[in-house]
């Protein structure tokens, strides 16, 4: 049985682009991803909160205090609500895209760490077997003390034979 495209597709990677009747805008996904990460990183800072607070405060004060001819949001801040909703509608997907890219990097890092750990375990097991082999081999090798004691025993035996004869 031949595996189908759906059976072999990986869930952690984007699907291939399909041909459609309408032309799709072309963009570099990597550049767009880096841009989204920069934006998401900025949205998560105190600087962004300060800028947003200043922006909303100026907006509200301007539309409350300014003369009627200069107010650009005369109703109870409908345009401000629209602007904030538009900002949120772009921020949420950009943040999700940045999180997905971070998850992909974490997954790759985890796989590399796991492979490195497996190699370390294999190396440790190999070295353990080598050390065990060396210990076995050393047990079969004559040590200096053993050789000395054997030679002393032979000398004693020779001396004893000379005294006997």
Buried (B, 14 or more C-beta within 10 A) or exposed (E): EEEEEEEEEEEEEEEEEEEEEEEEEEEEEEEEBEBBBEBBEEBEEEEBEEEEEEBBEEBEEEBEEEEEEEEEBEEEBEEBEEBBEEEEEEBEEBBEBBEBBEEBEEEEEEEEEEEEEEEEEEEEEEEEEEEEEEEEEEEEEEEEEEEEEEEEEEEEEEEEEEEEE
